[in-house]
Amino acid sequence: MRVRTIIGMLECSSHAVTDEGLLDRDVVVWTSGMSSVGSAPSEVSSILVLARFGESAAQRDRGYEEGVLLVHVPLGDDESLDDVCVPPHGVVYVTSERSYHEFLDAFRRLPEQCALLSLRRVRLHDAFLHSYDLQQFADKAAPIIGNPLLITNSDHRLLANAGSIPEGRADVEEVIECGYLSDGVNAELESNGIIHDVRVSRHAVLTASPRFGERWAHSIVYVHQMEVGRLDVLENEKPITPTDLELIDYAGSLVGVMVERLGVAGERVGAGSSVLRDLISGTFLNEETIRSQVALTQLPLGESYVMLAVVGQRGAGSDYYTRAGRLVSDAIHRCLWTVDGNVLAVIVPVSRSVAVGYDDYERARTLLMLNRRFRSVLEHNDMYAYVSEPFTALSMTAGRFSQCMELLDAVGESQTRRIRYFWEDRFTVMACSAKSFEKMDALIDKRVIAMKVYDQRHGTKYLETAIMSVSHPGSPAEAADALNVHRNTYFYRVNKVRELFFLDLKDGDDRLALAFTVRVLEGLGERFFIDPNDYVTE
């Protein structure tokens, strides 16, 4: 049992200690008196002994080396511990409204309470060993702790809850329904300094809700000294005692192990943003809820965004993409990332538009292409990034991530282009998404197919000429130069295109049909079967 817990169990009025860390020391209560300390079992590394103030020279001179000495200090009506000398090393001064003999009787009952606490700790550890996820652990831990509990991560996402919540607690019901601590609940805890006190003290703190009058115990969950979440216990079924607070801290340490193991800590500790994970899965109910939760992350609000799907080694697992996510987040500031299967999903802010027209494409491309660190991450780790259309409404995140995956399916992994943009390959994606022959066949203009087949049979270059005509509108000279032919040859071919294939390259609709069909054919590659006999008659 911790010294802090013992002070609470003895209902001490006040205490004083030179080193606050002494209060968190785990000790064995020794009730045989200071004279019997030497007979303590050798395996006991730290014991706690009770003494009356002034009865030992150790507490005045060199402190207490055997463990922790709890010294009962009697005070007058107008006195406080500030009037007493500073406790030496290993000594804790306490005061109580009880007499020393009453205090001693309460002290002698502590071993029994320590044994009960140890038993509950063993039960908690057993629950931890036999739980495969946090919800299962919460279901088993709540009866041991004796009250309902909530487990949240560093993104304020609700990871698990268990126990009976009293009726009329709309705030708690809202958290359970939405899956996140609301702004109101979190702001209340922060503004009242409650969470600050828990962080500073590094142990569970019992507080009262000013709005509902009920008490909560809050314990910060840490992994490798980093804050990864919080365990909150509501005093409902039984009063929360000092031993309960110690048990809640122990439960929080077990939660920390599971959070690290399951990778649900949130972006603040480098395990991916659970907010982005829920955006992709469509968990949020509306845009307002989305914005309130995104506001808790480093992603700025009110900007344009693009989604990225980053892929690397085939068959790589979540650990690989978790490391990749940390590299990407170091390279792209203010982004959020999460691992979705065998893909790293990243949402990137691309600032606000300042142009009259739509410059989101250019801003997104510039941001990614000029980011040398990001490009180095891709190149050095043989990874590829597939970028969605820009968007402003965060509720569109799931759809934009689907675009990234469609782009990945359509173009595959290019050995020359590490970054592919949906808006540059939209026709390829459309062609790839047309799964049946009938749908693919409906996308293309058959006059263009006839031209392609004719060129293949006769060695002509009418389709290439038509493409250059569209690529260099209103500039026959540039089109001829691109084809490396004389202008007269170019005009001859253009006229033959109209004559043989009924495509007028001066007509806007025909030019559109040509451009669209060519891009679709590029996307289909060799997957679209063409029977030459259907298009060309010898």
Phi, psi and omega in degrees: 000142181283152179301321180300318180295318180297318178299320178292318180295327179278000178054047179292142180286324179201166177211161178218140181208147179285320182243114181299334179297338179297330182291337181265004180287136178274122187231164171254127181286126181248112188258006183273359179095162184295330182291340182259006183301322182298339180268009179293149179305143184293335182282350178281113184272335182214119180242161177239127183238143178263139176218156175270143184303129175092356184269356180226133177292336182300321183286345179266327190253283190257007181082201184233117188264342186284337183173243178232131178254120178263116186251119177279119183250114176283137182234151174281178184299322185255015183258159174219171180296340177295338180276351181263154179299157182294133181297137177285181181302134176079008184239138176239122175272135177225153174237157181208154176284347177279159172287168181298320182291322175294320179296321180295321178298317179295323179296321183289342177273355183296320181305323178296318179291325176297320180295319178295319178297318179299320179297317179293324176297320178297319178296320177296316180295323177294320176298320178297315182295332184253021178245134181263344177210175185292325180295319178296319178295318180299318179299325180277330185282325184304313178295329180289317178289326176096007181209159178294150184220156175233138175241122179237159178257188186289347174267010182064023176276136179284116180269328180194154173211151181204158180097170184268117177272132181297149179295149178088359179270079183297327182295317180289320179298322179295320178298316182293321182290314184277337179087008180217150169294127181288162177302321183295314180295313182293320180296324179296316179294320181290315184293328179279358178077010184294308182294326177299317180296320180295319180295318182291317184283335180064026174212166182298140181235135179264125183228163178250138177282117181295336183276322186247349177077003179264159185255143177237147169252125182245131178227126178283137178263126182241148170227118182053046177069009179251137180287122182240355180169197183208145174246118180245131180238128181265127177285103185227306186273334177203156180298144177272119182260171175302325177292327175297319180299318178294321179294323179295320176298320179294318177299322178297323178294324176291322175299320179301320178297317181289322178299315179295319183291323184270348178068042181242026187283334183104162188297338185293340178245019172077025178246016178095150183274119176290336175297314178295323179300319180285329175297318181292322182278352179075031183288325186291148185278323183205173183296325181296316178297320179301311184295324181294326180277323177296329179299338179278351181258186180272357181285125181287149177264158175079019178243176169273154182224160166228148174264142176239137167249115182254126180237151181222236183299136178294134178079003179293144183266191184294327179298319178299313183285335173295317176295321178296322179298321179293322178295316181294318181292332174290329183276323182248109184289145173069010178277164171240147179219158174204159179263125179239096184066237178255035180222142172267117179263131183226133172252127188240125174283137182240031176066185181261150179286137177241001182266160176292317179272191183269102182253016183296323178301312184292319180294319179295315180297317181295317181300318183281318183289328181274356180273095185296323181296318180294315179296325178293321177301316180294313185291315184288340181247012178053053182242160181228145181242134180242120193253134181278175169296147174295157178204160180244326179279119184295341176293347179271003185303314182299316179295322179291325176294324176298323175301316179301317182291325176294321178296318177300315179296325186283316187256342180068192182269113180274139179276351183248334183239111181284335182238125178243140184247134182301318185291340177273341184236025185299322181291324176297319179295316179300317180296319181291327182285343177280090191289326184266159178298321182297319180290319179294320181297328182287342183279340190251149176273122186292338177295324178290322177297318179300320179296319180297315180295319180299315179300319181295324182280325188249359179072019179275175182227044180291319180294318178299320178296316180298320180296318179293329177296321178286324182289334180236068184295134177074009181224079179302326181296315179294322178296317179295319178297320180296328178275349183061044177227167177287154181300324179296322177296319178301310181296325178298315181294320179300318179294322179292327176299316178293321184287315186274326191240002174061033176246117179265109183287000173263351181269131184298317181295320179294323178295320178296315179299319179297309183298316182295314182296320179297317180293323178295317179297323177297322180289325181286329182061231181271004186280346183260116183279129178241125174265109183305329183292342179280347189237332187233130176252124182288000000 
